[in-house]
Structure formats: structure tokens, C-alpha cells
């Protein structure tokens, strides 16, 4: 039976808001307007993706539709309502994935992590594996590994992600996340409207986390005896070529001997008619021999 739905604690929501930021599509207005996120999806508030006719609204050409769906923009209170609605699904995912009891701080930290990194990444993480195995401290340290994003094809550490992971770890352990992260909260409205959310990439697996089969294969490869080094001369390839040519010459007769070889083959096929030679076996069916002439009856004797 699935766990009952659980509200995200306010501390977790405040942490998410402080790091996600809330860009404004039109700073000249009082309220918050829709904006294009880095992947080209129309968004409003704290990461609420706008849908139109059942699909995500994308592209600058749909600016008029995005603004028409939210005429006049939304207030901060409405933006928080949208954020809470977004977090319902992530809270449900955390309850489904975690198999051990969670206090409010740990639950809020995991929801923030899933909202930033994705529920699929949480489900495949070492963090979740250690948590479900009862290693609470080890799971807390795993937060710190998710602080890199890909730039120009390489994983680089981002200071904003490092601060966020420290804040989530502190909240997970029941500590003061604001003091650890040293972040500004909603009091700085101007800063909130210019911040952009940062999305991390999964960290590289640790060497000790490699599967046992792969580790055993590496050990076997390392223990395999290496072929002794031989002082092979540069002429070795040439020698191999010479041997190959010699073998080919032994298989194929020279071109000059071809007539003699053909004459020899024809002679072998000609039947031998010399005396004492064994005649070749007959290959055709013999005809029946002619019938012997009928014997005549002798004439009868006459009396003397």
C-alpha cells in the first residue's frame, strides 16, 4: 500500500525558493510575467512550466500565447501556490523511493534534491542506496557530490550548486541550512528576480562502487602472465613474407612448366595398350552374342 501523501515542510520550500530564483519576463510590470527558461520552455514563477493544449509551450514565437494565459502576470503568493503544486509529485516520488522513516528535515531536503536533480537521478543514486541501507550519515555526505554541471563538454563544479548541496545536507541532518549556505532569502526581491536555477549532472561513480564482476575482471587481467619480450629484429616481417611466398610457390607450378604438366596429365589419361598392361574396365553394356545355327538332322540310311 503506498504511503499517504505528505506536505512539504515550509523550510524545504524556503530553501528551494532561495536557490531556484524567480526570473521575471517583464520587469517593467508589478507582477511576475512568463519567461523562457534555458531550454526554451515558457515558465512562470518558481519553475512552473506553462502548458498549452496539453503540451509544453515552447519557443519565442509563442510569447503572445504565454502572456495571454497569464494576463497581468502573477503575484509572489500565486507563484508559491504554483510551486507547492509542482512539489506534490516530487514529494510522492520521495515517499515511493525511500524505505526508511524520515523526519521533516530529511524529507524536505530530499524533495529539494529531487526538484533540482530529478526523481530519476535520486532513484539511481548512491545517496538513496545508503539511506535505505540505514547509513544516514553516509547518505548525508552524498549530497555534496552533486555539485557539478556540464560546460563545454566537461563537468565543472558550480559554486551555486555547492552551496545548495551544503544547505540540503544541513537540513537533512537537522542543522541550520541558512547559516551553512550563507544564502539570501526572499528579502532580496531584486536578486530573486535575476537568479537562474542551476541543474547538476550525475557525479562520476566512485572506484569502490564498481560492480564486483568488473573488479574481478580487472584483477584477472592484471594477474594474467604477460608474454616474454623477444628481441624481434626488424627483418621479422620480411622473413614471414618470404616464408609465405615459398609456400605459395610450392603449391602452384611455375608458368614455364605448364605445357609439360599438361602433357603429363594427358598421358596419364591415355589408356595403356602395351603388352601385359591391365585393360581398363568396360564402361558400356555388351551386346548379346549371335545365336548358334540350328543343327541339321542327318539323312536316313537306305538299305543295301
For each residue, the residues with C-beta under 8 A, 3 or more apart:
1:
2: 95 96
3: 6 95 96
4:
5: 88 91 92 95
6: 3 91 95 107
7: 91
8: 12 13 84 87 91 107 108 111
9: 12 13 104 105 107 108
10: 13 14
11: 14 15 104 105 108 171 177
12: 8 9 15 16 107 108 109 111 112 171
13: 8 9 10 16 17 80 83 84 87 108
14: 10 11 17 18 185 186
15: 11 12 18 19 108 109 112 167 168 171 177
16: 12 13 19 20 46 83 87 111 112 115 116
17: 13 14 20 22 46 80 83 185 186 192
18: 14 15 167 181 183 184 185 186
19: 15 16 116 160 163 164 167 183 195 197 198
20: 16 17 46 47 115 116 195 197
21: 46 191 192 193 194 195 196 197
22: 17 32 45 46 76 79 192 193 195
23: 35 43 193 194 195 196
24: 27 29 32 33 35 73 193
25: 32 33 34 35 36 44 66 67 73
26: 29 33 73
27: 24 193
28:
29: 24 26 33 72 73
30: 73
31: 72 73 74 75
32: 22 24 25 44 45 73 74 75 76 79 193
33: 24 25 26 29 44 67 70 73
34: 25 42 43 44 50 63 66 67 69 70 73
35: 23 24 25 42 43 44
36: 25 40 41 42 43 60
37: 40 41 42 43 47 49
38: 196
39:
40: 36 37 58 59
41: 36 37 49 50 56 57 58
42: 34 35 36 37 49 50 56 57 58 62 63 65 66
43: 23 34 35 36 37 47 48 49 50
44: 25 32 33 34 35 48 50 66 70 73 74 79 82
45: 22 32 48 74 78 79 80 82 83
46: 16 17 20 21 22 79 80 82 83 86
47: 20 37 43 83 86 115 197
48: 43 44 45 79 82 83 85 86
49: 37 41 42 43 56
50: 34 41 42 43 44 56 57 66 69 70
51: 54 55 56 57
52: 55 56 57 62 65 69
53:
54: 51
55: 51 52
56: 41 42 49 50 51 52
57: 41 42 50 51 52 62 65 66 69
58: 40 41 42 62
59: 40 62
60: 36 63
61:
62: 42 52 57 58 59 65 66
63: 34 42 60 66 67
64: 67 68
65: 42 52 57 62 68 69
66: 25 34 42 44 50 57 62 63 69 70
67: 25 33 34 63 64 70 71
68: 64 65 71
69: 34 50 52 57 65 66
70: 33 34 44 50 66 67 73 74
71: 67 68
72: 29 31
73: 24 25 26 29 30 31 32 33 34 44 70
74: 31 32 44 45 70 78 79 82
75: 31 32 78 79
76: 22 32 79 80 186
77: 80 81
78: 45 74 75 81 82
79: 22 32 44 45 46 48 74 75 76 82 83
80: 13 17 45 46 76 77 83 84
81: 77 78 84 85
82: 44 45 46 48 74 78 79 85 86
83: 13 16 17 45 46 47 48 79 80 86 87
84: 8 13 80 81 87 88
85: 48 81 82 88
86: 46 47 48 82 83 89 90 115
87: 8 13 16 83 84 90 91 111 115
88: 5 84 85 91 92
89: 86 92 93 119
90: 86 87 93 94 111 114 115 119
91: 5 6 7 8 87 88 94 95 107 111
92: 5 88 89 95 96
93: 89 90 96 97 114 119 122 123
94: 90 91 97 98 102 107 110 111 114 119 122
95: 2 3 5 6 91 92 98
96: 2 3 92 93
97: 93 94 119 122 123 128
98: 94 95 102 110 128 131 132
99: 132
100: 131 132 134
101:
102: 94 98 106 107 110
103: 106 107 174
104: 9 11 107 108
105: 9 11 108 109 171 172 173 174
106: 102 103 109 110 171 172
107: 6 8 9 12 91 94 102 103 104 110 111
108: 8 9 11 12 13 15 104 105 111 112 171
109: 12 15 105 106 112 113 143 168 169 171 172
110: 94 98 102 106 107 113 114 122 172
111: 8 12 16 87 90 91 94 107 108 114 115
112: 12 15 16 108 109 115 116 164 168 171
113: 109 110 116 117 122 127 143 146 168
114: 90 93 94 110 111 117 118 119 121 122
115: 16 20 47 86 87 90 111 112
116: 16 19 20 112 113 164 197 198 199 200
117: 113 114 121 122 146 199 200 202
118: 114 121 122
119: 89 90 93 94 97 114 122 123
120: 123 124
121: 114 117 118 124 125 146 202
122: 93 94 97 110 113 114 117 118 119 125 127 128
123: 93 97 119 120 128
124: 120 121 128 202
125: 121 122 128 129 142 146 202
126: 129 130 142 145 206 209
127: 113 122 130 131 139 142 143
128: 97 98 122 123 124 125 131 132 139
129: 125 126 132 133
130: 126 127 133 135 138 139 142
131: 98 100 127 128 135 136 139
132: 98 99 100 128 129
133: 129 130
134: 100
135: 130 131 138 139
136: 131 139 140
137: 140 141
138: 130 135 141 142
139: 127 128 130 131 135 136 142 143 172
140: 136 137 143 169 172 173
141: 137 138 144 145 169
142: 125 126 127 130 138 139 145 146
143: 109 113 127 139 140 146 165 166 168 169 172
144: 141 147 162 165 166 169
145: 126 141 142 165 203
146: 113 117 121 125 142 143 161 165 200 202 203
147: 144 157 158 161 162 164 165 200
148: 155 156 157 158 161 200 201 203
149: 155 156 158 161 198 199 200 201
150: 153 154 155 156 201
151: 154 156
152:
153: 150
154: 150 151
155: 148 149 150 201 204
156: 148 149 150 151
157: 147 148 161 162
158: 147 148 149 161 162 198 200
159: 162 163
160: 19 163 164 198
161: 146 147 148 149 157 158 164 165 198 200
162: 144 147 157 158 159 165 166
163: 19 159 160 166 167 181 182 183
164: 19 112 116 147 160 161 167 168 181 198
165: 143 144 145 146 147 161 162 168 169
166: 143 144 162 163 169 170 180 181
167: 15 18 19 163 164 170 171 177 178 180 181 183
168: 15 109 112 113 143 164 165 171 172 177
169: 109 140 141 143 144 165 166 172 173 180
170: 166 167 173 175 176 177 179 180 181
171: 11 12 15 105 106 108 109 112 167 168 174 175 177
172: 105 106 109 110 139 140 143 168 169
173: 105 140 169 170
174: 103 105 171
175: 170 171 179 180
176: 170 179 180
177: 11 15 167 168 170 171 180 181
178: 167 181 182 183 185
179: 170 175 176 182
180: 166 167 169 170 175 176 177
181: 18 163 164 166 167 170 177 178
182: 163 178 179
183: 18 19 163 167 178
184: 18 187 188 191
185: 14 17 18 178 188
186: 14 17 18 76 189 192
187: 184
188: 184 185 191 192
189: 186 192 193
190: 193 194
191: 21 184 188 194 195
192: 17 21 22 186 188 189 195
193: 21 22 23 24 27 32 189 190
194: 21 23 190 191
195: 19 20 21 22 23 191 192
196: 21 23 38
197: 19 20 21 47 116
198: 19 116 149 158 160 161 164
199: 116 117 149
200: 116 117 146 147 148 149 158 161
201: 148 149 150 155
202: 117 121 124 125 146
203: 145 146 148
204: 155
205: 209 210
206: 126 209
207: 210
208:
209: 126 205 206
210: 205 207 214 215
211: 214 215
212: 215 216
213: 216 217
214: 210 211 217 218
215: 210 211 212 218 219
216: 212 213 219 220
217: 213 214 220 221
218: 214 215 221 222
219: 215 216 222 223
220: 216 217 223 224
221: 217 218 224
222: 218 219
223: 219 220
224: 220 221
225:
226:
227:
228:
229:
230:
231:
232: 236
233: 236
234: 237
235: 238 239
236: 232 233 239 240
237: 234 240 241
238: 235 241 242
239: 235 236 242 243
240: 236 237 243 244
241: 237 238 244 245
242: 238 239 245 246
243: 239 240 246 247
244: 240 241 247 248
245: 241 242 248 249
246: 242 243 249 250
247: 243 244 250 251
248: 244 245 251 252
249: 245 246 252 254
250: 246 247
251: 247 248
252: 248 249
253: 257 258 261
254: 249 257 258
255: 258
256:
257: 253 254 260 261
258: 253 254 255 261 262
259: 262 263
260: 257 263 264
261: 253 257 258 264 265
262: 258 259 265 266
263: 259 260 266 267
264: 260 261 267 268
265: 261 262 268 269
266: 262 263 269 270
267: 263 264 270
268: 264 265
269: 265 266
270: 266 267
271: 279 280
272: 277
273: 277
274: 277
275:
276:
277: 272 273 274
278:
279: 271
280: 271
281:
282: 286
283:
284:
285:
286: 282
287:
288:
289:
290:
291:
292:
293:
294:
295:
296:
297:
298:
299:
300:
301:
302:
303:
304:
